[in-house]
Amino acid sequence: MLEYYYPDEKKRALLESNCLASFIEDAACFFREQGHSFGYAQECLRSMGYFGDWLQVKGIPVCSVTMGHVKKFLAQF
């Protein structure tokens, strides 16, 4: 489903190689099925990718993510 939101292979490859890739793909399917706007869905997917990148830089395994990690990530903005 990511190809719908990211037809450009390079941009899509970044999300497909992200540590949250399976979640991002599931979210893409959800947004499409629920009829969310293209721009909204694309921005949410991009944000998920940024969060996954942040987790990798911080060395935080996906299985260990807590609400505290989410809050620290969001506090940057």
PDB file of N, H, CA, C and O in Angstrom:
ATOM      1  N   MET A   1       0.821  -1.202   0.000  1.00  0.00           N
ATOM      2  CA  MET A   1       0.000   0.000   0.000  1.00  0.00           C
ATOM      3  C   MET A   1       0.863   1.262   0.000  1.00  0.00           C
ATOM      4  O   MET A   1       0.401   2.325  -0.415  1.00  0.00           O
ATOM      5  N   LEU A   2       2.100   1.154   0.457  1.00  0.00           N
ATOM      6  H   LEU A   2       2.475   0.291   0.794  1.00  0.00           H
ATOM      7  CA  LEU A   2       2.969   2.339   0.480  1.00  0.00           C
ATOM      8  C   LEU A   2       3.170   2.928  -0.914  1.00  0.00           C
ATOM      9  O   LEU A   2       3.364   4.135  -1.058  1.00  0.00           O
ATOM     10  N   GLU A   3       3.123   2.077  -1.940  1.00  0.00           N
ATOM     11  H   GLU A   3       2.965   1.096  -1.823  1.00  0.00           H
ATOM     12  CA  GLU A   3       3.313   2.580  -3.297  1.00  0.00           C
ATOM     13  C   GLU A   3       2.205   3.558  -3.700  1.00  0.00           C
ATOM     14  O   GLU A   3       2.415   4.412  -4.561  1.00  0.00           O
ATOM     15  N   TYR A   4       1.036   3.438  -3.085  1.00  0.00           N
ATOM     16  H   TYR A   4       0.865   2.745  -2.385  1.00  0.00           H
ATOM     17  CA  TYR A   4      -0.049   4.379  -3.358  1.00  0.00           C
ATOM     18  C   TYR A   4       0.329   5.780  -2.871  1.00  0.00           C
ATOM     19  O   TYR A   4       0.123   6.770  -3.573  1.00  0.00           O
ATOM     20  N   TYR A   5       0.878   5.846  -1.670  1.00  0.00           N
ATOM     21  H   TYR A   5       1.045   5.042  -1.099  1.00  0.00           H
ATOM     22  CA  TYR A   5       1.234   7.133  -1.077  1.00  0.00           C
ATOM     23  C   TYR A   5       2.619   7.620  -1.485  1.00  0.00           C
ATOM     24  O   TYR A   5       2.884   8.822  -1.482  1.00  0.00           O
ATOM     25  N   TYR A   6       3.494   6.693  -1.834  1.00  0.00           N
ATOM     26  H   TYR A   6       3.278   5.717  -1.836  1.00  0.00           H
ATOM     27  CA  TYR A   6       4.865   7.037  -2.208  1.00  0.00           C
ATOM     28  C   TYR A   6       5.256   6.298  -3.479  1.00  0.00           C
ATOM     29  O   TYR A   6       5.964   5.293  -3.419  1.00  0.00           O
ATOM     30  N   PRO A   7       4.800   6.790  -4.634  1.00  0.00           N
ATOM     31  CA  PRO A   7       5.150   6.117  -5.889  1.00  0.00           C
ATOM     32  C   PRO A   7       6.651   6.216  -6.215  1.00  0.00           C
ATOM     33  O   PRO A   7       7.185   5.378  -6.941  1.00  0.00           O
ATOM     34  N   ASP A   8       7.315   7.228  -5.686  1.00  0.00           N
ATOM     35  H   ASP A   8       6.881   7.909  -5.097  1.00  0.00           H
ATOM     36  CA  ASP A   8       8.761   7.370  -5.905  1.00  0.00           C
ATOM     37  C   ASP A   8       9.495   6.275  -5.116  1.00  0.00           C
ATOM     38  O   ASP A   8       9.385   6.203  -3.892  1.00  0.00           O
ATOM     39  N   GLU A   9      10.234   5.437  -5.825  1.00  0.00           N
ATOM     40  H   GLU A   9      10.323   5.495  -6.819  1.00  0.00           H
ATOM     41  CA  GLU A   9      10.895   4.285  -5.195  1.00  0.00           C
ATOM     42  C   GLU A   9      11.875   4.675  -4.098  1.00  0.00           C
ATOM     43  O   GLU A   9      11.969   3.979  -3.087  1.00  0.00           O
ATOM     44  N   LYS A  10      12.600   5.762  -4.273  1.00  0.00           N
ATOM     45  H   LYS A  10      12.523   6.327  -5.094  1.00  0.00           H
ATOM     46  CA  LYS A  10      13.597   6.166  -3.277  1.00  0.00           C
ATOM     47  C   LYS A  10      12.935   6.567  -1.965  1.00  0.00           C
ATOM     48  O   LYS A  10      13.385   6.174  -0.888  1.00  0.00           O
ATOM     49  N   LYS A  11      11.870   7.345  -2.059  1.00  0.00           N
ATOM     50  H   LYS A  11      11.505   7.664  -2.934  1.00  0.00           H
ATOM     51  CA  LYS A  11      11.157   7.766  -0.846  1.00  0.00           C
ATOM     52  C   LYS A  11      10.501   6.572  -0.171  1.00  0.00           C
ATOM     53  O   LYS A  11      10.538   6.438   1.052  1.00  0.00           O
ATOM     54  N   ARG A  12       9.902   5.710  -0.976  1.00  0.00           N
ATOM     55  H   ARG A  12       9.871   5.818  -1.970  1.00  0.00           H
ATOM     56  CA  ARG A  12       9.243   4.532  -0.428  1.00  0.00           C
ATOM     57  C   ARG A  12      10.257   3.580   0.213  1.00  0.00           C
ATOM     58  O   ARG A  12       9.975   2.977   1.249  1.00  0.00           O
ATOM     59  N   ALA A  13      11.418   3.449  -0.393  1.00  0.00           N
ATOM     60  H   ALA A  13      11.647   3.939  -1.234  1.00  0.00           H
ATOM     61  CA  ALA A  13      12.451   2.550   0.142  1.00  0.00           C
ATOM     62  C   ALA A  13      12.892   2.974   1.533  1.00  0.00           C
ATOM     63  O   ALA A  13      13.220   2.125   2.362  1.00  0.00           O
ATOM     64  N   LEU A  14      12.906   4.279   1.801  1.00  0.00           N
ATOM     65  H   LEU A  14      12.640   4.968   1.128  1.00  0.00           H
ATOM     66  CA  LEU A  14      13.274   4.751   3.138  1.00  0.00           C
ATOM     67  C   LEU A  14      12.291   4.254   4.184  1.00  0.00           C
ATOM     68  O   LEU A  14      12.691   3.861   5.279  1.00  0.00           O
ATOM     69  N   LEU A  15      11.023   4.269   3.855  1.00  0.00           N
ATOM     70  H   LEU A  15      10.698   4.588   2.964  1.00  0.00           H
ATOM     71  CA  LEU A  15      10.003   3.786   4.790  1.00  0.00           C
ATOM     72  C   LEU A  15      10.020   2.264   4.892  1.00  0.00           C
ATOM     73  O   LEU A  15       9.809   1.706   5.969  1.00  0.00           O
ATOM     74  N   GLU A  16      10.270   1.598   3.772  1.00  0.00           N
ATOM     75  H   GLU A  16      10.441   2.051   2.898  1.00  0.00           H
ATOM     76  CA  GLU A  16      10.282   0.135   3.770  1.00  0.00           C
ATOM     77  C   GLU A  16      11.480  -0.435   4.534  1.00  0.00           C
ATOM     78  O   GLU A  16      11.437  -1.578   4.989  1.00  0.00           O
ATOM     79  N   SER A  17      12.536   0.348   4.676  1.00  0.00           N
ATOM     80  H   SER A  17      12.571   1.277   4.306  1.00  0.00           H
ATOM     81  CA  SER A  17      13.716  -0.119   5.408  1.00  0.00           C
ATOM     82  C   SER A  17      13.724   0.362   6.859  1.00  0.00           C
ATOM     83  O   SER A  17      14.647   0.053   7.613  1.00  0.00           O
ATOM     84  N   ASN A  18      12.706   1.111   7.246  1.00  0.00           N
ATOM     85  H   ASN A  18      11.956   1.363   6.634  1.00  0.00           H
ATOM     86  CA  ASN A  18      12.601   1.656   8.595  1.00  0.00           C
ATOM     87  C   ASN A  18      12.302   0.538   9.594  1.00  0.00           C
ATOM     88  O   ASN A  18      11.683  -0.464   9.237  1.00  0.00           O
ATOM     89  N   CYS A  19      12.735   0.704  10.835  1.00  0.00           N
ATOM     90  H   CYS A  19      13.238   1.519  11.126  1.00  0.00           H
ATOM     91  CA  CYS A  19      12.464  -0.312  11.858  1.00  0.00           C
ATOM     92  C   CYS A  19      10.967  -0.448  12.144  1.00  0.00           C
ATOM     93  O   CYS A  19      10.536  -1.451  12.713  1.00  0.00           O
ATOM     94  N   LEU A  20      10.186   0.537  11.760  1.00  0.00           N
ATOM     95  H   LEU A  20      10.536   1.352  11.298  1.00  0.00           H
ATOM     96  CA  LEU A  20       8.728   0.489  11.943  1.00  0.00           C
ATOM     97  C   LEU A  20       7.991   0.134  10.649  1.00  0.00           C
ATOM     98  O   LEU A  20       6.789   0.374  10.534  1.00  0.00           O
ATOM     99  N   ALA A  21       8.698  -0.428   9.691  1.00  0.00           N
ATOM    100  H   ALA A  21       9.675  -0.623   9.785  1.00  0.00           H
ATOM    101  CA  ALA A  21       8.145  -0.674   8.357  1.00  0.00           C
ATOM    102  C   ALA A  21       6.822  -1.437   8.386  1.00  0.00           C
ATOM    103  O   ALA A  21       5.887  -1.071   7.674  1.00  0.00           O
ATOM    104  N   SER A  22       6.731  -2.469   9.182  1.00  0.00           N
ATOM    105  H   SER A  22       7.491  -2.766   9.760  1.00  0.00           H
ATOM    106  CA  SER A  22       5.483  -3.252   9.188  1.00  0.00           C
ATOM    107  C   SER A  22       4.317  -2.426   9.734  1.00  0.00           C
ATOM    108  O   SER A  22       3.185  -2.554   9.268  1.00  0.00           O
ATOM    109  N   PHE A  23       4.600  -1.585  10.718  1.00  0.00           N
ATOM    110  H   PHE A  23       5.519  -1.481  11.097  1.00  0.00           H
ATOM    111  CA  PHE A  23       3.563  -0.708  11.274  1.00  0.00           C
ATOM    112  C   PHE A  23       3.171   0.370  10.261  1.00  0.00           C
ATOM    113  O   PHE A  23       1.999   0.725  10.136  1.00  0.00           O
ATOM    114  N   ILE A  24       4.152   0.874   9.557  1.00  0.00           N
ATOM    115  H   ILE A  24       5.104   0.587   9.658  1.00  0.00           H
ATOM    116  CA  ILE A  24       3.903   1.907   8.546  1.00  0.00           C
ATOM    117  C   ILE A  24       3.032   1.341   7.428  1.00  0.00           C
ATOM    118  O   ILE A  24       2.093   1.996   6.977  1.00  0.00           O
ATOM    119  N   GLU A  25       3.339   0.140   6.988  1.00  0.00           N
ATOM    120  H   GLU A  25       4.102  -0.393   7.354  1.00  0.00           H
ATOM    121  CA  GLU A  25       2.535  -0.505   5.944  1.00  0.00           C
ATOM    122  C   GLU A  25       1.105  -0.733   6.432  1.00  0.00           C
ATOM    123  O   GLU A  25       0.150  -0.466   5.701  1.00  0.00           O
ATOM    124  N   ASP A  26       0.953  -1.222   7.656  1.00  0.00           N
ATOM    125  H   ASP A  26       1.728  -1.439   8.249  1.00  0.00           H
ATOM    126  CA  ASP A  26      -0.391  -1.423   8.216  1.00  0.00           C
ATOM    127  C   ASP A  26      -1.156  -0.107   8.304  1.00  0.00           C
ATOM    128  O   ASP A  26      -2.353  -0.057   8.019  1.00  0.00           O
ATOM    129  N   ALA A  27      -0.465   0.949   8.696  1.00  0.00           N
ATOM    130  H   ALA A  27       0.507   0.908   8.928  1.00  0.00           H
ATOM    131  CA  ALA A  27      -1.108   2.262   8.793  1.00  0.00           C
ATOM    132  C   ALA A  27      -1.534   2.750   7.414  1.00  0.00           C
ATOM    133  O   ALA A  27      -2.609   3.331   7.266  1.00  0.00           O
ATOM    134  N   ALA A  28      -0.703   2.520   6.410  1.00  0.00           N
ATOM    135  H   ALA A  28       0.171   2.048   6.531  1.00  0.00           H
ATOM    136  CA  ALA A  28      -1.057   2.928   5.047  1.00  0.00           C
ATOM    137  C   ALA A  28      -2.347   2.232   4.602  1.00  0.00           C
ATOM    138  O   ALA A  28      -3.223   2.858   4.006  1.00  0.00           O
ATOM    139  N   CYS A  29      -2.453   0.951   4.891  1.00  0.00           N
ATOM    140  H   CYS A  29      -1.741   0.442   5.375  1.00  0.00           H
ATOM    141  CA  CYS A  29      -3.675   0.210   4.546  1.00  0.00           C
ATOM    142  C   CYS A  29      -4.876   0.776   5.300  1.00  0.00           C
ATOM    143  O   CYS A  29      -5.950   0.956   4.727  1.00  0.00           O
ATOM    144  N   PHE A  30      -4.687   1.050   6.574  1.00  0.00           N
ATOM    145  H   PHE A  30      -3.815   0.903   7.040  1.00  0.00           H
ATOM    146  CA  PHE A  30      -5.767   1.596   7.397  1.00  0.00           C
ATOM    147  C   PHE A  30      -6.240   2.941   6.852  1.00  0.00           C
ATOM    148  O   PHE A  30      -7.441   3.156   6.694  1.00  0.00           O
ATOM    149  N   PHE A  31      -5.308   3.845   6.564  1.00  0.00           N
ATOM    150  H   PHE A  31      -4.331   3.670   6.692  1.00  0.00           H
ATOM    151  CA  PHE A  31      -5.686   5.172   6.068  1.00  0.00           C
ATOM    152  C   PHE A  31      -6.463   5.071   4.762  1.00  0.00           C
ATOM    153  O   PHE A  31      -7.447   5.781   4.558  1.00  0.00           O
ATOM    154  N   ARG A  32      -6.016   4.189   3.885  1.00  0.00           N
ATOM    155  H   ARG A  32      -5.216   3.612   4.051  1.00  0.00           H
ATOM    156  CA  ARG A  32      -6.701   4.027   2.591  1.00  0.00           C
ATOM    157  C   ARG A  32      -8.090   3.442   2.804  1.00  0.00           C
ATOM    158  O   ARG A  32      -9.066   3.939   2.243  1.00  0.00           O
ATOM    159  N   GLU A  33      -8.184   2.390   3.610  1.00  0.00           N
ATOM    160  H   GLU A  33      -7.391   1.986   4.066  1.00  0.00           H
ATOM    161  CA  GLU A  33      -9.475   1.739   3.856  1.00  0.00           C
ATOM    162  C   GLU A  33     -10.473   2.676   4.524  1.00  0.00           C
ATOM    163  O   GLU A  33     -11.672   2.607   4.252  1.00  0.00           O
ATOM    164  N   GLN A  34      -9.981   3.552   5.396  1.00  0.00           N
ATOM    165  H   GLN A  34      -9.008   3.608   5.617  1.00  0.00           H
ATOM    166  CA  GLN A  34     -10.867   4.455   6.134  1.00  0.00           C
ATOM    167  C   GLN A  34     -11.175   5.737   5.364  1.00  0.00           C
ATOM    168  O   GLN A  34     -11.971   6.559   5.818  1.00  0.00           O
ATOM    169  N   GLY A  35     -10.552   5.908   4.211  1.00  0.00           N
ATOM    170  H   GLY A  35      -9.906   5.240   3.842  1.00  0.00           H
ATOM    171  CA  GLY A  35     -10.851   7.060   3.369  1.00  0.00           C
ATOM    172  C   GLY A  35     -10.235   8.370   3.833  1.00  0.00           C
ATOM    173  O   GLY A  35     -10.733   9.448   3.506  1.00  0.00           O
ATOM    174  N   HIS A  36      -9.147   8.278   4.600  1.00  0.00           N
ATOM    175  H   HIS A  36      -8.743   7.403   4.866  1.00  0.00           H
ATOM    176  CA  HIS A  36      -8.460   9.501   5.023  1.00  0.00           C
ATOM    177  C   HIS A  36      -7.867  10.212   3.815  1.00  0.00           C
ATOM    178  O   HIS A  36      -7.547   9.580   2.808  1.00  0.00           O
ATOM    179  N   SER A  37      -7.724  11.524   3.919  1.00  0.00           N
ATOM    180  H   SER A  37      -7.984  12.038   4.736  1.00  0.00           H
ATOM    181  CA  SER A  37      -7.186  12.276   2.792  1.00  0.00           C
ATOM    182  C   SER A  37      -5.753  11.841   2.504  1.00  0.00           C
ATOM    183  O   SER A  37      -5.018  11.415   3.394  1.00  0.00           O
ATOM    184  N   PHE A  38      -5.388  11.960   1.255  1.00  0.00           N
ATOM    185  H   PHE A  38      -5.986  12.306   0.532  1.00  0.00           H
ATOM    186  CA  PHE A  38      -4.059  11.554   0.797  1.00  0.00           C
ATOM    187  C   PHE A  38      -2.972  12.288   1.573  1.00  0.00           C
ATOM    188  O   PHE A  38      -2.034  11.667   2.075  1.00  0.00           O
ATOM    189  N   GLY A  39      -3.099  13.606   1.669  1.00  0.00           N
ATOM    190  H   GLY A  39      -3.861  14.110   1.262  1.00  0.00           H
ATOM    191  CA  GLY A  39      -2.084  14.417   2.348  1.00  0.00           C
ATOM    192  C   GLY A  39      -1.952  14.081   3.820  1.00  0.00           C
ATOM    193  O   GLY A  39      -0.842  14.007   4.348  1.00  0.00           O
ATOM    194  N   TYR A  40      -3.082  13.877   4.485  1.00  0.00           N
ATOM    195  H   TYR A  40      -3.983  13.937   4.056  1.00  0.00           H
ATOM    196  CA  TYR A  40      -3.061  13.517   5.906  1.00  0.00           C
ATOM    197  C   TYR A  40      -2.334  12.186   6.099  1.00  0.00           C
ATOM    198  O   TYR A  40      -1.452  12.063   6.949  1.00  0.00           O
ATOM    199  N   ALA A  41      -2.716  11.199   5.299  1.00  0.00           N
ATOM    200  H   ALA A  41      -3.432  11.299   4.609  1.00  0.00           H
ATOM    201  CA  ALA A  41      -2.115   9.873   5.425  1.00  0.00           C
ATOM    202  C   ALA A  41      -0.620   9.931   5.134  1.00  0.00           C
ATOM    203  O   ALA A  41       0.178   9.328   5.852  1.00  0.00           O
ATOM    204  N   GLN A  42      -0.245  10.641   4.103  1.00  0.00           N
ATOM    205  H   GLN A  42      -0.893  11.131   3.519  1.00  0.00           H
ATOM    206  CA  GLN A  42       1.163  10.732   3.735  1.00  0.00           C
ATOM    207  C   GLN A  42       1.975  11.393   4.851  1.00  0.00           C
ATOM    208  O   GLN A  42       3.087  10.955   5.146  1.00  0.00           O
ATOM    209  N   GLU A  43       1.439  12.424   5.461  1.00  0.00           N
ATOM    210  H   GLU A  43       0.535  12.779   5.220  1.00  0.00           H
ATOM    211  CA  GLU A  43       2.148  13.105   6.553  1.00  0.00           C
ATOM    212  C   GLU A  43       2.267  12.197   7.777  1.00  0.00           C
ATOM    213  O   GLU A  43       3.314  12.171   8.426  1.00  0.00           O
ATOM    214  N   CYS A  44       1.221  11.463   8.095  1.00  0.00           N
ATOM    215  H   CYS A  44       0.371  11.484   7.569  1.00  0.00           H
ATOM    216  CA  CYS A  44       1.283  10.521   9.222  1.00  0.00           C
ATOM    217  C   CYS A  44       2.319   9.441   8.975  1.00  0.00           C
ATOM    218  O   CYS A  44       3.083   9.103   9.879  1.00  0.00           O
ATOM    219  N   LEU A  45       2.361   8.900   7.783  1.00  0.00           N
ATOM    220  H   LEU A  45       1.740   9.175   7.049  1.00  0.00           H
ATOM    221  CA  LEU A  45       3.334   7.859   7.444  1.00  0.00           C
ATOM    222  C   LEU A  45       4.753   8.404   7.519  1.00  0.00           C
ATOM    223  O   LEU A  45       5.662   7.729   8.002  1.00  0.00           O
ATOM    224  N   ARG A  46       4.933   9.614   7.044  1.00  0.00           N
ATOM    225  H   ARG A  46       4.195  10.163   6.652  1.00  0.00           H
ATOM    226  CA  ARG A  46       6.252  10.259   7.112  1.00  0.00           C
ATOM    227  C   ARG A  46       6.670  10.456   8.572  1.00  0.00           C
ATOM    228  O   ARG A  46       7.826  10.229   8.929  1.00  0.00           O
ATOM    229  N   SER A  47       5.740  10.871   9.393  1.00  0.00           N
ATOM    230  H   SER A  47       4.801  11.055   9.103  1.00  0.00           H
ATOM    231  CA  SER A  47       6.027  11.060  10.819  1.00  0.00           C
ATOM    232  C   SER A  47       6.398   9.744  11.490  1.00  0.00           C
ATOM    233  O   SER A  47       7.297   9.705  12.330  1.00  0.00           O
ATOM    234  N   MET A  48       5.721   8.685  11.126  1.00  0.00           N
ATOM    235  H   MET A  48       4.991   8.717  10.443  1.00  0.00           H
ATOM    236  CA  MET A  48       6.075   7.368  11.659  1.00  0.00           C
ATOM    237  C   MET A  48       7.503   7.005  11.260  1.00  0.00           C
ATOM    238  O   MET A  48       8.253   6.430  12.049  1.00  0.00           O
ATOM    239  N   GLY A  49       7.864   7.347  10.033  1.00  0.00           N
ATOM    240  H   GLY A  49       7.254   7.815   9.392  1.00  0.00           H
ATOM    241  CA  GLY A  49       9.229   7.092   9.574  1.00  0.00           C
ATOM    242  C   GLY A  49      10.248   7.878  10.384  1.00  0.00           C
ATOM    243  O   GLY A  49      11.299   7.347  10.742  1.00  0.00           O
ATOM    244  N   TYR A  50       9.947   9.129  10.672  1.00  0.00           N
ATOM    245  H   TYR A  50       9.093   9.560  10.380  1.00  0.00           H
ATOM    246  CA  TYR A  50      10.849   9.949  11.495  1.00  0.00           C
ATOM    247  C   TYR A  50      11.005   9.352  12.893  1.00  0.00           C
ATOM    248  O   TYR A  50      12.100   9.336  13.455  1.00  0.00           O
ATOM    249  N   PHE A  51       9.906   8.867  13.439  1.00  0.00           N
ATOM    250  H   PHE A  51       9.016   8.880  12.983  1.00  0.00           H
ATOM    251  CA  PHE A  51       9.960   8.256  14.767  1.00  0.00           C
ATOM    252  C   PHE A  51      10.828   6.994  14.734  1.00  0.00           C
ATOM    253  O   PHE A  51      11.636   6.768  15.635  1.00  0.00           O
ATOM    254  N   GLY A  52      10.661   6.187  13.706  1.00  0.00           N
ATOM    255  H   GLY A  52      10.005   6.371  12.974  1.00  0.00           H
ATOM    256  CA  GLY A  52      11.489   4.994  13.561  1.00  0.00           C
ATOM    257  C   GLY A  52      12.964   5.335  13.435  1.00  0.00           C
ATOM    258  O   GLY A  52      13.813   4.666  14.023  1.00  0.00           O
ATOM    259  N   ASP A  53      13.268   6.376  12.668  1.00  0.00           N
ATOM    260  H   ASP A  53      12.577   6.920  12.191  1.00  0.00           H
ATOM    261  CA  ASP A  53      14.659   6.833  12.541  1.00  0.00           C
ATOM    262  C   ASP A  53      15.206   7.257  13.897  1.00  0.00           C
ATOM    263  O   ASP A  53      16.337   6.924  14.251  1.00  0.00           O
ATOM    264  N   TRP A  54      14.406   7.984  14.644  1.00  0.00           N
ATOM    265  H   TRP A  54      13.488   8.254  14.356  1.00  0.00           H
ATOM    266  CA  TRP A  54      14.808   8.464  15.970  1.00  0.00           C
ATOM    267  C   TRP A  54      15.084   7.286  16.896  1.00  0.00           C
ATOM    268  O   TRP A  54      16.067   7.291  17.636  1.00  0.00           O
ATOM    269  N   LEU A  55      14.221   6.280  16.856  1.00  0.00           N
ATOM    270  H   LEU A  55      13.422   6.275  16.255  1.00  0.00           H
ATOM    271  CA  LEU A  55      14.423   5.087  17.676  1.00  0.00           C
ATOM    272  C   LEU A  55      15.763   4.422  17.347  1.00  0.00           C
ATOM    273  O   LEU A  55      16.502   4.013  18.243  1.00  0.00           O
ATOM    274  N   GLN A  56      16.061   4.321  16.060  1.00  0.00           N
ATOM    275  H   GLN A  56      15.461   4.652  15.332  1.00  0.00           H
ATOM    276  CA  GLN A  56      17.310   3.691  15.650  1.00  0.00           C
ATOM    277  C   GLN A  56      18.524   4.486  16.129  1.00  0.00           C
ATOM    278  O   GLN A  56      19.491   3.911  16.628  1.00  0.00           O
ATOM    279  N   VAL A  57      18.470   5.792  15.979  1.00  0.00           N
ATOM    280  H   VAL A  57      17.684   6.259  15.574  1.00  0.00           H
ATOM    281  CA  VAL A  57      19.583   6.648  16.415  1.00  0.00           C
ATOM    282  C   VAL A  57      19.790   6.513  17.918  1.00  0.00           C
ATOM    283  O   VAL A  57      20.926   6.473  18.390  1.00  0.00           O
ATOM    284  N   LYS A  58      18.707   6.444  18.663  1.00  0.00           N
ATOM    285  H   LYS A  58      17.783   6.477  18.280  1.00  0.00           H
ATOM    286  CA  LYS A  58      18.779   6.332  20.122  1.00  0.00           C
ATOM    287  C   LYS A  58      19.072   4.908  20.591  1.00  0.00           C
ATOM    288  O   LYS A  58      19.321   4.691  21.777  1.00  0.00           O
ATOM    289  N   GLY A  59      19.048   3.944  19.685  1.00  0.00           N
ATOM    290  H   GLY A  59      18.846   4.120  18.722  1.00  0.00           H
ATOM    291  CA  GLY A  59      19.302   2.557  20.051  1.00  0.00           C
ATOM    292  C   GLY A  59      18.183   1.911  20.837  1.00  0.00           C
ATOM    293  O   GLY A  59      18.425   1.033  21.666  1.00  0.00           O
ATOM    294  N   ILE A  60      16.959   2.341  20.583  1.00  0.00           N
ATOM    295  H   ILE A  60      16.763   3.055  19.910  1.00  0.00           H
ATOM    296  CA  ILE A  60      15.794   1.827  21.306  1.00  0.00           C
ATOM    297  C   ILE A  60      15.110   0.758  20.449  1.00  0.00           C
ATOM    298  O   ILE A  60      14.611   1.061  19.365  1.00  0.00           O
ATOM    299  N   PRO A  61      15.084  -0.481  20.924  1.00  0.00           N
ATOM    300  CA  PRO A  61      14.396  -1.529  20.166  1.00  0.00           C
ATOM    301  C   PRO A  61      12.888  -1.260  20.117  1.00  0.00           C
ATOM    302  O   PRO A  61      12.299  -0.766  21.078  1.00  0.00           O
ATOM    303  N   VAL A  62      12.289  -1.592  18.995  1.00  0.00           N
ATOM    304  H   VAL A  62      12.767  -1.993  18.214  1.00  0.00           H
ATOM    305  CA  VAL A  62      10.854  -1.363  18.819  1.00  0.00           C
ATOM    306  C   VAL A  62      10.049  -2.041  19.928  1.00  0.00           C
ATOM    307  O   VAL A  62       9.060  -1.485  20.406  1.00  0.00           O
ATOM    308  N   CYS A  63      10.462  -3.220  20.332  1.00  0.00           N
ATOM    309  H   CYS A  63      11.266  -3.672  19.944  1.00  0.00           H
ATOM    310  CA  CYS A  63       9.720  -3.955  21.360  1.00  0.00           C
ATOM    311  C   CYS A  63       9.822  -3.314  22.745  1.00  0.00           C
ATOM    312  O   CYS A  63       9.129  -3.732  23.673  1.00  0.00           O
ATOM    313  N   SER A  64      10.680  -2.303  22.887  1.00  0.00           N
ATOM    314  H   SER A  64      11.243  -1.964  22.133  1.00  0.00           H
ATOM    315  CA  SER A  64      10.863  -1.637  24.179  1.00  0.00           C
ATOM    316  C   SER A  64      10.280  -0.224  24.227  1.00  0.00           C
ATOM    317  O   SER A  64      10.443   0.478  25.225  1.00  0.00           O
ATOM    318  N   VAL A  65       9.612   0.190  23.173  1.00  0.00           N
ATOM    319  H   VAL A  65       9.480  -0.380  22.362  1.00  0.00           H
ATOM    320  CA  VAL A  65       9.096   1.558  23.103  1.00  0.00           C
ATOM    321  C   VAL A  65       8.013   1.774  24.157  1.00  0.00           C
ATOM    322  O   VAL A  65       7.116   0.951  24.337  1.00  0.00           O
ATOM    323  N   THR A  66       8.126   2.896  24.840  1.00  0.00           N
ATOM    324  H   THR A  66       8.855   3.565  24.694  1.00  0.00           H
ATOM    325  CA  THR A  66       7.143   3.276  25.858  1.00  0.00           C
ATOM    326  C   THR A  66       6.549   4.636  25.488  1.00  0.00           C
ATOM    327  O   THR A  66       7.009   5.308  24.566  1.00  0.00           O
ATOM    328  N   MET A  67       5.529   5.012  26.225  1.00  0.00           N
ATOM    329  H   MET A  67       5.155   4.465  26.974  1.00  0.00           H
ATOM    330  CA  MET A  67       4.938   6.336  26.030  1.00  0.00           C
ATOM    331  C   MET A  67       5.976   7.412  26.335  1.00  0.00           C
ATOM    332  O   MET A  67       5.947   8.486  25.734  1.00  0.00           O
ATOM    333  N   GLY A  68       6.881   7.136  27.254  1.00  0.00           N
ATOM    334  H   GLY A  68       6.904   6.263  27.742  1.00  0.00           H
ATOM    335  CA  GLY A  68       7.958   8.081  27.560  1.00  0.00           C
ATOM    336  C   GLY A  68       8.825   8.366  26.350  1.00  0.00           C
ATOM    337  O   GLY A  68       9.244   9.505  26.145  1.00  0.00           O
ATOM    338  N   HIS A  69       9.102   7.350  25.543  1.00  0.00           N
ATOM    339  H   HIS A  69       8.762   6.424  25.710  1.00  0.00           H
ATOM    340  CA  HIS A  69       9.879   7.551  24.324  1.00  0.00           C
ATOM    341  C   HIS A  69       9.111   8.435  23.344  1.00  0.00           C
ATOM    342  O   HIS A  69       9.675   9.336  22.723  1.00  0.00           O
ATOM    343  N   VAL A  70       7.836   8.164  23.220  1.00  0.00           N
ATOM    344  H   VAL A  70       7.378   7.432  23.724  1.00  0.00           H
ATOM    345  CA  VAL A  70       6.999   8.958  22.312  1.00  0.00           C
ATOM    346  C   VAL A  70       7.007  10.423  22.759  1.00  0.00           C
ATOM    347  O   VAL A  70       7.140  11.326  21.932  1.00  0.00           O
ATOM    348  N   LYS A  71       6.865  10.653  24.047  1.00  0.00           N
ATOM    349  H   LYS A  71       6.757   9.920  24.719  1.00  0.00           H
ATOM    350  CA  LYS A  71       6.854  12.024  24.566  1.00  0.00           C
ATOM    351  C   LYS A  71       8.185  12.723  24.325  1.00  0.00           C
ATOM    352  O   LYS A  71       8.207  13.902  23.971  1.00  0.00           O
ATOM    353  N   LYS A  72       9.303  12.008  24.514  1.00  0.00           N
ATOM    354  H   LYS A  72       9.285  11.050  24.802  1.00  0.00           H
ATOM    355  CA  LYS A  72      10.617  12.598  24.262  1.00  0.00           C
ATOM    356  C   LYS A  72      10.776  12.946  22.790  1.00  0.00           C
ATOM    357  O   LYS A  72      11.310  14.000  22.446  1.00  0.00           O
ATOM    358  N   PHE A  73      10.314  12.065  21.935  1.00  0.00           N
ATOM    359  H   PHE A  73       9.880  11.209  22.214  1.00  0.00           H
ATOM    360  CA  PHE A  73      10.380  12.330  20.493  1.00  0.00           C
ATOM    361  C   PHE A  73       9.561  13.568  20.135  1.00  0.00           C
ATOM    362  O   PHE A  73      10.042  14.448  19.421  1.00  0.00           O
ATOM    363  N   LEU A  74       8.333  13.636  20.626  1.00  0.00           N
ATOM    364  H   LEU A  74       7.942  12.922  21.205  1.00  0.00           H
ATOM    365  CA  LEU A  74       7.447  14.745  20.291  1.00  0.00           C
ATOM    366  C   LEU A  74       7.904  16.066  20.915  1.00  0.00           C
ATOM    367  O   LEU A  74       7.600  17.136  20.386  1.00  0.00           O
ATOM    368  N   ALA A  75       8.617  16.000  22.014  1.00  0.00           N
ATOM    369  H   ALA A  75       8.864  15.131  22.443  1.00  0.00           H
ATOM    370  CA  ALA A  75       9.090  17.214  22.693  1.00  0.00           C
ATOM    371  C   ALA A  75      10.104  17.971  21.836  1.00  0.00           C
ATOM    372  O   ALA A  75      10.368  19.146  22.094  1.00  0.00           O
ATOM    373  N   GLN A  76      10.660  17.339  20.852  1.00  0.00           N
ATOM    374  H   GLN A  76      10.447  16.385  20.643  1.00  0.00           H
ATOM    375  CA  GLN A  76      11.638  17.984  19.970  1.00  0.00           C
ATOM    376  C   GLN A  76      10.999  19.021  19.049  1.00  0.00           C
ATOM    377  O   GLN A  76      11.694  19.868  18.489  1.00  0.00           O
ATOM    378  N   PHE A  77       9.694  18.954  18.897  1.00  0.00           N
ATOM    379  H   PHE A  77       9.130  18.266  19.352  1.00  0.00           H
ATOM    380  CA  PHE A  77       9.029  19.798  17.902  1.00  0.00           C
ATOM    381  C   PHE A  77       8.293  20.924  18.516  1.00  0.00           C
ATOM    382  O   PHE A  77       7.682  21.723  17.806  1.00  0.00           O
TER     383      PHE A  77
END
